[in-house]
């Protein structure tokens, strides 16, 4: 009984070490763990983060936002014109953009804070020819009076 338990324990330990090594190699080849998990789930397009907190802004202030888009496939993909939830967010690049296999492109957007004070949530939908549905990225923050925004600005 004792020998079968130690055999089982050794087998589990070997399997755990093997899976850990596989994950380390995948991380070295593909990238950070979220990117590895996206690849394992069959994703073709990966965005490095899906939410950006701009903090406190003054009315009419502009902030730049970058989303890193990765092509996890063996074929080039085309990033199509992103859709935004309001005219306060605009892309700083000409679309479509080609992303070569296993490479990344940085997409830069400008957010123009409205005059109205208070919290905001806006969205950018990143679309490609390789994915039927876009990837929704969220932009959050708040617009504060000029004096308060200066104190809270990152």
C-alpha positions in Angstrom: 0.0 0.0 0.0 2.8 2.4 0.9 4.7 1.7 -2.3 1.6 2.4 -4.5 0.9 5.7 -2.6 4.6 6.8 -3.2 4.3 5.8 -6.8 1.1 7.9 -7.2 2.8 10.8 -5.4 5.9 10.6 -7.7 3.7 10.4 -10.8 1.7 13.5 -9.7 5.0 15.3 -9.0 6.5 14.4 -12.4 3.2 15.5 -14.1 3.2 18.8 -12.3 6.9 19.5 -13.1 6.2 18.6 -16.8 3.2 20.9 -17.0 5.2 23.7 -15.3 8.0 23.3 -17.8 5.5 23.3 -20.6 4.0 26.5 -19.4 7.4 28.2 -18.9 8.3 27.2 -22.5 5.0 28.5 -23.8 5.5 31.7 -21.9 8.9 32.2 -23.5 7.7 31.4 -27.0 4.2 33.0 -27.0 4.4 35.7 -24.2 2.8 36.4 -20.8 0.3 33.9 -19.3 -2.9 35.7 -20.5 -1.5 35.5 -24.0 -0.6 31.8 -23.6 -4.1 31.1 -22.3 -5.7 33.0 -25.2 -3.6 30.9 -27.7 -4.6 27.7 -25.9 -8.3 28.7 -26.1 -7.9 29.1 -29.9 -7.9 32.9 -30.0 -6.3 34.5 -33.1 -6.3 38.1 -31.9 -5.2 39.1 -28.4 -5.3 42.6 -26.8 -2.9 43.1 -23.9 -5.5 44.8 -21.6 -9.2 45.4 -22.0 -9.6 48.2 -19.6 -7.8 51.6 -19.2 -8.4 53.8 -16.2 -7.6 57.4 -17.2 -8.1 58.7 -13.6 -9.3 62.3 -13.2 -9.2 64.7 -16.1 -10.1 68.3 -16.6 -12.8 69.3 -19.0 -11.4 69.3 -22.6 -8.2 67.5 -21.5 -6.8 64.9 -23.9 -5.2 61.7 -22.9 -3.5 59.1 -25.1 -4.4 55.4 -24.7 -2.5 52.4 -26.2 -3.7 48.9 -26.7 -1.2 46.3 -27.9 -2.8 43.9 -30.4 -1.2 40.5 -31.0 -1.7 38.1 -33.9 -1.5 34.6 -32.4 -2.0 32.8 -35.8 0.2 31.6 -38.6 -1.4 34.0 -41.1 -1.3 37.8 -41.4 -4.4 39.5 -40.1 -5.9 42.9 -40.9 -7.1 45.2 -38.0 -10.1 47.0 -39.3 -11.3 50.5 -38.4 -12.2 50.4 -34.7 -15.6 51.4 -33.5 -15.9 53.8 -30.6 -18.9 54.5 -28.3 -18.6 58.3 -28.8 -16.8 60.9 -30.9 -14.6 61.8 -27.8 -12.4 58.8 -28.7 -10.5 58.7 -31.9 -7.8 56.4 -33.4 -4.4 58.0 -34.2 -3.6 55.6 -37.0 -4.9 54.9 -40.5 -6.7 51.6 -40.9 -6.7 48.8 -41.9 -3.4 47.8 -40.3 -1.7 44.5 -41.2 -0.3 42.4 -38.3 2.2 39.7 -39.3 2.0 36.2 -37.8 3.1 36.0 -34.1 3.7 39.8 -33.9 2.2 42.8 -32.2 1.0 46.3 -33.2 0.3 49.1 -30.9 -2.9 50.9 -31.5 -3.1 54.5 -30.1 -6.2 56.4 -29.4 -6.9 59.9 -28.1 -9.6 60.5 -25.5 -11.0 64.1 -25.3 -12.7 64.7 -22.0 -16.2 66.2 -22.2 -17.2 69.5 -20.6 -19.7 67.6 -18.3 -18.3 66.7 -14.9 -18.6 63.2 -13.5 -17.6 59.6 -14.3 -17.5 58.2 -17.8 -17.2 54.8 -19.4 -16.5 54.7 -23.1 -15.7 51.7 -25.4 -13.4 50.9 -28.3 -14.2 47.8 -30.3 -11.2 46.4 -32.1 -12.1 44.3 -35.1 -10.1 42.1 -37.5 -10.7 40.0 -40.6 -9.7 36.9 -38.5 -12.3 37.2 -35.8 -16.1 37.3 -36.2 -16.7 39.5 -33.1 -14.7 42.5 -32.1 -12.7 42.8 -28.8 -14.4 45.4 -26.6 -11.9 47.6 -24.6 -13.2 49.9 -21.9 -12.0 53.4 -21.1 -13.0 54.8 -17.7 -12.3 57.8 -15.6 -13.9 61.0 -14.4 -14.0 64.7 -15.3 -13.5 67.0 -12.4 -13.4 70.7 -12.0 -10.0 72.1 -13.1 -8.7 72.6 -9.5 -9.7 69.1 -8.3 -8.3 67.4 -11.5 -4.9 69.0 -11.0 -4.7 67.5 -7.5 -5.9 64.0 -8.6 -4.1 63.7 -11.9 -1.7 60.7 -12.2 
